[in-house]
């Protein structure tokens, strides 16, 4: 092996000497410590590794250049006669130095080109052993560079997989699309669904009771017999007004629906103030008409549930305050009403509503008489105060649960069945010498059927039937030593309604007929308390 190295150095020295003789002005040789050929190869490898670390992006290109340089040098060396190796022994030191410089320059040029380019004689030939070393070095460099590249590629792929998994985990779940609406799920008037089936299509009054359901509604509705008019409009938000009656007073309802919320306020007012002053007479009369009302409703869509809260204060009867020369008479009558409702109506197979209603009814009459008396030369003012409580004064609580289901359905017809149940509990006020206790609890249920069918493209016929069944009723009355208990169960009579809706473009007309109308058509129109027919008209946008 040492002999081969010596031959390698001698051959390289001979080649460099020939190159120096051809130069026009050769430079004097600079002495340098001799280095074995193996050290030269090590220097090449180290410098190539440093260049790869400084410029990793060019590593592939540098490897290609190194391989090309080795190939060209090998081809050139094969053309040089082998006899030149004899003269190389005369300049071993210079050959070693030049070999190191040439190898270093070639390595730098083939990797990062950090040193100036040096020309080589194309006729120069390196020994076979040097060819092997030079050929192995680029292969080692390529392997060294390829190994980190493969590792980096694997690491990048793993990171990409982890990022994809994280994105999939963090991405919000796509909400399930709502079930498509049935072609007959349209807004109806109050003539439709008199039996209050929970699974049937929406009605005007049903949406007014949950103001957020008015969002997106654009229509006007008129009902002449019951005296009701409604208009709803708006783009992003919906605004609506409703005219109705509260006894003999007009009731105004105004509201707004936005996003998933809605609210409305309502009022009906009837008040009078009269004052009379004359010689010896001073009289004041203040009256409030029955039906005077103040109320409001708030509702929201919370998840899949509709939640509504309604409150109302109303005077069900006329009340008055009269003051005549110091004598006063005041009658009061009022109801405080509240209702909490939770419903889920977006599932036609089982739509339901749960609610609880509270009512406080109070009524009384208070009389104050003032008289003047004389006694022992002194004047005294005597006041007599008497207050009587209305026998209907009470507190009520009535939980209810209603559900309905679509049992038969096609594109042009549907049949619904339902059951509405409520359980009122009533506590009457204690009144001296009238009653010591009066308590009532009952349970009522109302099974119902509603059917509708499309007769062509402009006409829908519908009918409904129901009855109210008193499942149980219990009442206990006590006064002094009297104790009365009563129980009852009773199924009511069946009511049947038949109606139709005619719709053409933006107009629709709905009406329903009952037994009263069929028995006495003209009488049902004239008797407002026994409506036999209901008619409602729409203008829709």
PAGUDO-302907 format. One record per residue (C-alpha): residue in three letters; x, y, z. Coordinates in steps of 0.5 Angstrom, whole numbers, plus 500, padded with zeros to 3 digits. Each point is the difference from the previous one (the first is absolute). Example, Ala and Ser with C-alpha at 12.3 -4.5 7.8 and 13.67 -1.06 7.14 Angstrom:
! PAGUDO-302907
Ala525491516Ser502507498
END
This chain:
! PAGUDO-302907
Unk500500500Unk506505502Unk503498493Unk493502496Unk500507504Unk507501498Unk499499493Unk494504500Unk504506503Unk505499495Unk495500494Unk497506502Unk506504501Unk502498493Unk493503497Unk501506504Unk507501498Unk498499493Unk495506501Unk505504503Unk505500494Unk494502495Unk499506505Unk502507497Unk503502507Unk500495505Unk499502507Unk505498505Unk498494504Unk499501508Unk502495504Unk494497504Unk500494505Unk499493497Unk493497500Unk498493499Unk495499494Unk495497505Unk501507504Unk498504494Unk494495499Unk498502507Unk501507499Unk495500494Unk495496503Unk500505506Unk500506496Unk494497496Unk496499506Unk501507503Unk498502493Unk493496500Unk499503507Unk501507498Unk495499494Unk496494501Unk495503494Unk506499495Unk502493502Unk497496495Unk502505495Unk507499503Unk500493500Unk499499493Unk506505498Unk504496504Unk498494497Unk501503493Unk507503502Unk502493502Unk498497493Unk503505496Unk507499504Unk500492499Unk499501493Unk505504499Unk505496504Unk499494496Unk502503494Unk507502504Unk506495499Unk502496506Unk507501499Unk500507503Unk500497507Unk507499500Unk502508499Unk495501506Unk506498505Unk504506499Unk495505503Unk496496506Unk499506504Unk497505495Unk496494497Unk497499507Unk499508501Unk497500493Unk495494501Unk497503507Unk499507496Unk497497494Unk496495504Unk497506505Unk499504494Unk496495496Unk496498506Unk498508502Unk498501492Unk496494500Unk496501507Unk499508502Unk506503495Unk503504506Unk507500497Unk502503493Unk499495494Unk507497498Unk501497493Unk502493499Unk504497495Unk496495496Unk505496498Unk502498508Unk499493502Unk499498507Unk502493503Unk494495500Unk501500508Unk498508500Unk494498495Unk497496505Unk501504506Unk497506496Unk494496497Unk499498507Unk500507503Unk494502496Unk496494502Unk501501507Unk498507500Unk494499496Unk498494505Unk501505506Unk496505496Unk495495498Unk499497507Unk498507503Unk495502495Unk497493500Unk499501508Unk498507499Unk495498495Unk497494504Unk500506506Unk496504496Unk495495498Unk499498507Unk499508502Unk495500494Unk496494503Unk500503507Unk498507497Unk494497496Unk498496506Unk500506505Unk496504494Unk495494500Unk499500507Unk500508501Unk495501494Unk493501502Unk495495499Unk496501494Unk493501503Unk494495497Unk496504495Unk493501502Unk495495497Unk496503494Unk494503501Unk494497497Unk496504495Unk494501504Unk504503506Unk498507499Unk497505504Unk493500502Unk494504503Unk497499506Unk494496496Unk505494500Unk502496505Unk495502505Unk501493504Unk507503501Unk504494498Unk507501501Unk503496494Unk496504495Unk502506496Unk501507503Unk495505501Unk500508501Unk498500507Unk505494502Unk505504497Unk498507504Unk500496506Unk508498499Unk502507497Unk507497497Unk496496495Unk498506497Unk507501497Unk500500492Unk492501500Unk497504495Unk493501499Unk493503502Unk495496504Unk492502501Unk495496504Unk494504500Unk495496504Unk505499506Unk502507499Unk508499499Unk505503495Unk508499499Unk505503496Unk508497500Unk505503496Unk508501500Unk506498497Unk506498505Unk495501506Unk492499500Unk495505503Unk493498501Unk494504502Unk493496502Unk493503502Unk496496504Unk494501505Unk501500508Unk492499502Unk498507497Unk506503499Unk505500494Unk507496502Unk506502497Unk506496499Unk507502498Unk506496499Unk506498497Unk504494498Unk508500499Unk505494500Unk497495504Unk496504505Unk494504500Unk495504504Unk494504500Unk496505504Unk492501501Unk495504503Unk493502500Unk498506504Unk493503502Unk500505506Unk496506502Unk501506505Unk494504502Unk500506505Unk494504502Unk500506505Unk494504502Unk498504506Unk499494505Unk502495495Unk507497499Unk500493496Unk505496496Unk499494496Unk506496497Unk498494496Unk504495496Unk497496495Unk500492500Unk505497495Unk505506502Unk507496499Unk507500500Unk505495498Unk506497497Unk503494497Unk508498499Unk502493496Unk506497497Unk503494496Unk504497505Unk503494496Unk495495498Unk495503505Unk495507500Unk499503506Unk495506502Unk499504506Unk493504500Unk497504505Unk494504500Unk496505505Unk493501499Unk493503503Unk495495498Unk494504502Unk499507501Unk502503506Unk499507503Unk502505506Unk495505502Unk501505505Unk493504502Unk501506505Unk505495504Unk497494499Unk504495496Unk498493496Unk505496496Unk499494497Unk506496497Unk501494495Unk507498497Unk503494497Unk508499501Unk502494494Unk506497499Unk502494495Unk507497499Unk500495494Unk505495497Unk499497493Unk503496495Unk496500494Unk505498494Unk499493501Unk493498496Unk501493503Unk499503507Unk499507501Unk499502507Unk499506505Unk501501507Unk497506504Unk498502507Unk495506501Unk499504506Unk494505502Unk498504505Unk493503500Unk498505505Unk494504501Unk497504506Unk495506502Unk502505505Unk495505503Unk502506505Unk495504503Unk502506504Unk494504504Unk501505505Unk497500507Unk499504506Unk501498507Unk501504507Unk501507496Unk505496495Unk500498493Unk503493498Unk501497493Unk498493500Unk503496494Unk497493498Unk504495496Unk497494497Unk504496495Unk497493496Unk504495496Unk498498494Unk498492500Unk504499494Unk507502503Unk505495499Unk506497498Unk501495494Unk506496498Unk499496494Unk506495497Unk498498493Unk503495495Unk498499493Unk503496494Unk498498493Unk503496495Unk499499492Unk498493499Unk498500493Unk503504494Unk501501493Unk502506496Unk493502499Unk497498507Unk501499507Unk497497506Unk502503507Unk498497507Unk501503507Unk498501507Unk500506504Unk500499508Unk500505505Unk499500508Unk497506503Unk501501508Unk496506503Unk500503507Unk494504501Unk501506506Unk498499507Unk494504501Unk497501507Unk493497501Unk500498492Unk505495500Unk506497504Unk503496495Unk499499492Unk505496496Unk499496493Unk505496496Unk498497494Unk503496494Unk497502492Unk503496494Unk497502493Unk502495494Unk500503493Unk500498493Unk502505494Unk500498493Unk502504494Unk500499492Unk502504494Unk495500495Unk504503494Unk505505500Unk496506503Unk495496505Unk501497507Unk495496504Unk500499507Unk496497506Unk501499508Unk497497505Unk501500508Unk496499507Unk502502507Unk500494505Unk500502507Unk505494503Unk499502507Unk497506504Unk500501508Unk498505504Unk500501507Unk496506504Unk500501507Unk496506504Unk500499508Unk498493501Unk498498493Unk504496496Unk498499493Unk504495495Unk498499493Unk503496494Unk499499493Unk502497493Unk496502493Unk502500493Unk497506496Unk497500493Unk504500494Unk501506495Unk501499493Unk503506495Unk500500493Unk504505496Unk504502494Unk505505497Unk500503493Unk507503498Unk502503494Unk507504499Unk500504506Unk493500502Unk497495505Unk493499503Unk499495506Unk493498503Unk497495504Unk493498502Unk497496506Unk494497502Unk497507502Unk501503493Unk497494497Unk494500504Unk499507500Unk504504495Unk498507501Unk499499508Unk507498501Unk503507496Unk495504505Unk502497506Unk507502502Unk501495506Unk498494496Unk504501494Unk498494495Unk505502494Unk507504500Unk503503494Unk507503499Unk503503494Unk508500498Unk504505496Unk507497500Unk507502497
END
